Amino acid sequence: MSVEDDRIRQIQGALQLLQAGVDRGSRRIEEMHLAIAKKPFGVLRRVPVVNLAAGVVEKIHDGVTHGVHAAIRGANETLVTTAIMALDLAKMDGPPDIDEDHRAPPLARRKPGKP
């Protein structure tokens, strides 16, 4: 194993650590956000005039919160996985061989501005 390969493995390990940290951090922030928001929604649910609306708004709020944090974690995982794969490709001795049957169509290979 070369020094370069070792360095790439270290970077990949750091990326995995970063991913785990963002994932755990997002989960903790989500839990705290929901716990903090639960208090005012609990008060509003005890007020007869707004209790029904408060319950609906709380469900929407919680759904948005779950969705935002799921998106953060999903984007984090996608970015780290892509970076790790790119580093794996960088370890190769050049680009992979592509035979003529798997190349892009001629129009896609043309340089911009040229017919």
FIKOLZA-1660 file (N, C-alpha, C; in steps of 0.1 Angstrom, whole numbers, plus 5000, padded with zeros to 4 digits):
% residues 115
   i   px   py   pz ch aa at
   1 5009 4988 5000  A  M  N
   1 5000 5000 5000  A  M CA
   1 5009 5012 5000  A  M  C
   2 5006 5022 4991  A  S  N
   2 5014 5034 4990  A  S CA
   2 5010 5044 5001  A  S  C
   3 5018 5054 5002  A  V  N
   3 5016 5065 5011  A  V CA
   3 5003 5072 5007  A  V  C
   4 5001 5073 4994  A  E  N
   4 4989 5080 4989  A  E CA
   4 4977 5072 4992  A  E  C
   5 4977 5059 4991  A  D  N
   5 4966 5051 4994  A  D CA
   5 4963 5052 5009  A  D  C
   6 4973 5052 5017  A  D  N
   6 4971 5053 5032  A  D CA
   6 4964 5066 5035  A  D  C
   7 4969 5077 5028  A  R  N
   7 4963 5090 5030  A  R CA
   7 4948 5091 5026  A  R  C
   8 4945 5084 5015  A  I  N
   8 4931 5084 5011  A  I CA
   8 4923 5076 5021  A  I  C
   9 4928 5065 5026  A  R  N
   9 4921 5057 5036  A  R CA
   9 4918 5066 5048  A  R  C
  10 4928 5074 5052  A  Q  N
  10 4926 5083 5064  A  Q CA
  10 4915 5093 5061  A  Q  C
  11 4915 5099 5049  A  I  N
  11 4905 5109 5046  A  I CA
  11 4891 5102 5046  A  I  C
  12 4890 5090 5040  A  Q  N
  12 4878 5083 5040  A  Q CA
  12 4873 5080 5054  A  Q  C
  13 4882 5077 5063  A  G  N
  13 4878 5074 5077  A  G CA
  13 4873 5087 5084  A  G  C
  14 4880 5098 5081  A  A  N
  14 4876 5111 5086  A  A CA
  14 4862 5115 5081  A  A  C
  15 4859 5112 5068  A  L  N
  15 4846 5115 5063  A  L CA
  15 4835 5107 5069  A  L  C
  16 4838 5094 5072  A  Q  N
  16 4829 5086 5079  A  Q CA
  16 4826 5091 5093  A  Q  C
  17 4836 5095 5100  A  L  N
  17 4835 5101 5113  A  L CA
  17 4826 5114 5113  A  L  C
  18 4829 5122 5103  A  L  N
  18 4821 5134 5101  A  L CA
  18 4806 5131 5098  A  L  C
  19 4804 5121 5090  A  Q  N
  19 4790 5117 5087  A  Q CA
  19 4783 5112 5100  A  Q  C
  20 4790 5104 5108  A  A  N
  20 4784 5099 5120  A  A CA
  20 4781 5111 5130  A  A  C
  21 4790 5121 5130  A  G  N
  21 4788 5132 5139  A  G CA
  21 4776 5141 5135  A  G  C
  22 4775 5143 5122  A  V  N
  22 4764 5151 5116  A  V CA
  22 4751 5144 5119  A  V  C
  23 4751 5130 5117  A  D  N
  23 4739 5122 5119  A  D CA
  23 4734 5123 5133  A  D  C
  24 4744 5121 5142  A  R  N
  24 4740 5121 5157  A  R CA
  24 4736 5135 5161  A  R  C
  25 4743 5145 5156  A  G  N
  25 4740 5159 5160  A  G CA
  25 4726 5162 5155  A  G  C
  26 4723 5159 5143  A  S  N
  26 4710 5162 5137  A  S CA
  26 4699 5155 5146  A  S  C
  27 4701 5142 5149  A  R  N
  27 4691 5135 5157  A  R CA
  27 4689 5142 5171  A  R  C
  28 4700 5146 5177  A  R  N
  28 4699 5152 5190  A  R CA
  28 4692 5166 5189  A  R  C
  29 4695 5174 5179  A  I  N
  29 4689 5187 5177  A  I CA
  29 4674 5185 5174  A  I  C
  30 4671 5175 5166  A  E  N
  30 4656 5172 5163  A  E CA
  30 4649 5168 5176  A  E  C
  31 4655 5160 5185  A  E  N
  31 4648 5156 5197  A  E CA
  31 4646 5169 5206  A  E  C
  32 4657 5177 5207  A  M  N
  32 4655 5189 5215  A  M CA
  32 4645 5199 5210  A  M  C
  33 4645 5200 5197  A  H  N
  33 4635 5209 5190  A  H CA
  33 4621 5205 5193  A  H  C
  34 4619 5192 5191  A  L  N
  34 4605 5187 5194  A  L CA
  34 4601 5188 5209  A  L  C
  35 4611 5186 5218  A  A  N
  35 4608 5187 5232  A  A CA
  35 4605 5201 5236  A  A  C
  36 4612 5211 5230  A  I  N
  36 4610 5225 5234  A  I CA
  36 4596 5229 5228  A  I  C
  37 4593 5225 5216  A  A  N
  37 4581 5229 5209  A  A CA
  37 4569 5223 5216  A  A  C
  38 4571 5211 5223  A  K  N
  38 4560 5204 5229  A  K CA
  38 4553 5213 5240  A  K  C
  39 4561 5221 5247  A  K  N
  39 4556 5228 5258  A  K CA
  39 4546 5239 5254  A  K  C
  40 4549 5248 5245  A  P  N
  40 4538 5257 5241  A  P CA
  40 4526 5250 5234  A  P  C
  41 4528 5240 5227  A  F  N
  41 4517 5233 5221  A  F CA
  41 4508 5227 5232  A  F  C
  42 4515 5222 5242  A  G  N
  42 4507 5216 5254  A  G CA
  42 4498 5226 5260  A  G  C
  43 4504 5238 5262  A  V  N
  43 4496 5249 5268  A  V CA
  43 4484 5253 5259  A  V  C
  44 4487 5254 5245  A  L  N
  44 4476 5258 5236  A  L CA
  44 4465 5247 5235  A  L  C
  45 4469 5234 5237  A  R  N
  45 4459 5224 5236  A  R CA
  45 4449 5224 5248  A  R  C
  46 4453 5231 5259  A  R  N
  46 4444 5233 5270  A  R CA
  46 4435 5245 5269  A  R  C
  47 4437 5253 5259  A  V  N
  47 4428 5264 5257  A  V CA
  47 4417 5260 5247  A  V  C
  48 4405 5260 5252  A  P  N
  48 4393 5255 5244  A  P CA
  48 4392 5261 5230  A  P  C
  49 4395 5274 5229  A  V  N
  49 4392 5281 5216  A  V CA
  49 4402 5276 5205  A  V  C
  50 4415 5273 5209  A  V  N
  50 4425 5269 5199  A  V CA
  50 4430 5255 5200  A  V  C
  51 4424 5247 5209  A  N  N
  51 4430 5234 5212  A  N CA
  51 4430 5225 5199  A  N  C
  52 4419 5225 5191  A  L  N
  52 4419 5217 5179  A  L CA
  52 4429 5222 5169  A  L  C
  53 4430 5235 5167  A  A  N
  53 4439 5240 5157  A  A CA
  53 4454 5238 5162  A  A  C
  54 4456 5239 5175  A  A  N
  54 4469 5237 5181  A  A CA
  54 4474 5222 5178  A  A  C
  55 4465 5213 5179  A  G  N
  55 4469 5199 5177  A  G CA
  55 4473 5197 5162  A  G  C
  56 4465 5203 5153  A  V  N
  56 4468 5202 5139  A  V CA
  56 4482 5208 5135  A  V  C
  57 4483 5220 5141  A  V  N
  57 4496 5228 5138  A  V CA
  57 4508 5220 5144  A  V  C
  58 4506 5214 5156  A  E  N
  58 4517 5206 5162  A  E CA
  58 4521 5194 5153  A  E  C
  59 4511 5188 5147  A  K  N
  59 4514 5176 5139  A  K CA
  59 4521 5181 5126  A  K  C
  60 4517 5192 5121  A  I  N
  60 4524 5197 5109  A  I CA
  60 4538 5201 5113  A  I  C
  61 4540 5208 5124  A  H  N
  61 4553 5212 5129  A  H CA
  61 4562 5200 5130  A  H  C
  62 4557 5190 5137  A  D  N
  62 4565 5178 5140  A  D CA
  62 4569 5171 5127  A  D  C
  63 4560 5171 5117  A  G  N
  63 4562 5164 5105  A  G CA
  63 4573 5172 5097  A  G  C
  64 4572 5185 5097  A  V  N
  64 4582 5193 5090  A  V CA
  64 4596 5191 5097  A  V  C
  65 4596 5191 5110  A  T  N
  65 4609 5189 5117  A  T CA
  65 4615 5176 5114  A  T  C
  66 4607 5165 5114  A  H  N
  66 4612 5152 5111  A  H CA
  66 4617 5152 5096  A  H  C
  67 4610 5158 5087  A  G  N
  67 4614 5159 5073  A  G CA
  67 4627 5166 5071  A  G  C
  68 4628 5178 5077  A  V  N
  68 4640 5186 5076  A  V CA
  68 4653 5178 5081  A  V  C
  69 4651 5172 5092  A  H  N
  69 4663 5165 5098  A  H CA
  69 4666 5152 5090  A  H  C
  70 4655 5146 5085  A  A  N
  70 4658 5134 5076  A  A CA
  70 4665 5138 5063  A  A  C
  71 4661 5150 5058  A  A  N
  71 4668 5155 5046  A  A CA
  71 4683 5158 5049  A  A  C
  72 4685 5164 5060  A  I  N
  72 4699 5167 5064  A  I CA
  72 4707 5155 5065  A  I  C
  73 4702 5145 5072  A  R  N
  73 4709 5132 5073  A  R CA
  73 4711 5125 5060  A  R  C
  74 4700 5125 5051  A  G  N
  74 4701 5119 5038  A  G CA
  74 4711 5126 5029  A  G  C
  75 4711 5139 5029  A  A  N
  75 4721 5146 5021  A  A CA
  75 4735 5144 5026  A  A  C
  76 4737 5144 5039  A  N  N
  76 4750 5141 5046  A  N CA
  76 4755 5127 5041  A  N  C
  77 4746 5117 5042  A  E  N
  77 4750 5104 5038  A  E CA
  77 4754 5103 5023  A  E  C
  78 4746 5110 5015  A  T  N
  78 4749 5110 5000  A  T CA
  78 4762 5116 4997  A  T  C
  79 4764 5128 5003  A  L  N
  79 4777 5135 5001  A  L CA
  79 4789 5127 5005  A  L  C
  80 4788 5122 5017  A  V  N
  80 4800 5114 5022  A  V CA
  80 4802 5102 5014  A  V  C
  81 4791 5095 5010  A  T  N
  81 4793 5083 5002  A  T CA
  81 4799 5086 4989  A  T  C
  82 4794 5097 4983  A  T  N
  82 4800 5101 4970  A  T CA
  82 4814 5105 4971  A  T  C
  83 4818 5112 4981  A  A  N
  83 4832 5116 4983  A  A CA
  83 4841 5104 4985  A  A  C
  84 4836 5094 4993  A  I  N
  84 4844 5082 4995  A  I CA
  84 4846 5074 4982  A  I  C
  85 4835 5073 4974  A  M  N
  85 4836 5067 4961  A  M CA
  85 4846 5074 4952  A  M  C
  86 4845 5087 4952  A  A  N
  86 4854 5095 4944  A  A CA
  86 4869 5093 4948  A  A  C
  87 4871 5091 4961  A  L  N
  87 4885 5089 4965  A  L CA
  87 4889 5074 4961  A  L  C
  88 4880 5065 4961  A  D  N
  88 4883 5052 4957  A  D CA
  88 4887 5052 4942  A  D  C
  89 4880 5060 4934  A  L  N
  89 4884 5061 4920  A  L CA
  89 4897 5068 4918  A  L  C
  90 4900 5077 4927  A  A  N
  90 4913 5084 4927  A  A CA
  90 4925 5074 4929  A  A  C
  91 4922 5064 4937  A  K  N
  91 4933 5054 4940  A  K CA
  91 4936 5045 4927  A  K  C
  92 4927 5045 4918  A  M  N
  92 4929 5037 4906  A  M CA
  92 4940 5043 4897  A  M  C
  93 4946 5035 4889  A  D  N
  93 4957 5040 4880  A  D CA
  93 4951 5047 4868  A  D  C
  94 4943 5056 4870  A  G  N
  94 4937 5064 4859  A  G CA
  94 4923 5060 4857  A  G  C
  95 4916 5066 4847  A  P  N
  95 4902 5064 4846  A  P CA
  95 4899 5050 4841  A  P  C
  96 4887 5044 4844  A  P  N
  96 4884 5031 4840  A  P CA
  96 4883 5030 4825  A  P  C
  97 4886 5019 4819  A  D  N
  97 4885 5017 4805  A  D CA
  97 4870 5017 4801  A  D  C
  98 4867 5024 4790  A  I  N
  98 4853 5024 4785  A  I CA
  98 4854 5020 4771  A  I  C
  99 4847 5010 4767  A  D  N
  99 4847 5006 4753  A  D CA
  99 4838 5014 4745  A  D  C
 100 4839 5014 4732  A  E  N
 100 4831 5022 4723  A  E CA
 100 4816 5021 4725  A  E  C
 101 4811 5009 4728  A  D  N
 101 4797 5007 4730  A  D CA
 101 4791 5014 4742  A  D  C
 102 4799 5018 4751  A  H  N
 102 4794 5024 4764  A  H CA
 102 4797 5039 4764  A  H  C
 103 4802 5045 4753  A  R  N
 103 4805 5059 4753  A  R CA
 103 4792 5067 4751  A  R  C
 104 4793 5080 4754  A  A  N
 104 4782 5089 4752  A  A CA
 104 4779 5091 4737  A  A  C
 105 4767 5094 4733  A  P  N
 105 4764 5096 4719  A  P CA
 105 4773 5108 4714  A  P  C
 106 4775 5108 4701  A  P  N
 106 4784 5119 4695  A  P CA
 106 4780 5133 4699  A  P  C
 107 4767 5136 4700  A  L  N
 107 4763 5150 4703  A  L CA
 107 4768 5154 4717  A  L  C
 108 4767 5144 4726  A  A  N
 108 4770 5147 4740  A  A CA
 108 4786 5149 4741  A  A  C
 109 4794 5144 4732  A  R  N
 109 4808 5145 4733  A  R CA
 109 4813 5158 4726  A  R  C
 110 4805 5165 4719  A  R  N
 110 4809 5177 4712  A  R CA
 110 4812 5188 4722  A  R  C
 111 4822 5196 4719  A  K  N
 111 4826 5207 4728  A  K CA
 111 4815 5218 4726  A  K  C
 112 4812 5226 4737  A  P  N
 112 4802 5237 4736  A  P CA
 112 4806 5247 4725  A  P  C
 113 4796 5251 4718  A  G  N
 113 4799 5262 4707  A  G CA
 113 4803 5256 4694  A  G  C
 114 4805 5243 4693  A  K  N
 114 4809 5237 4680  A  K CA
 114 4797 5228 4675  A  K  C
 115 4794 5228 4662  A  P  N
 115 4783 5220 4657  A  P CA
 115 4787 5206 4657  A  P  C
% end
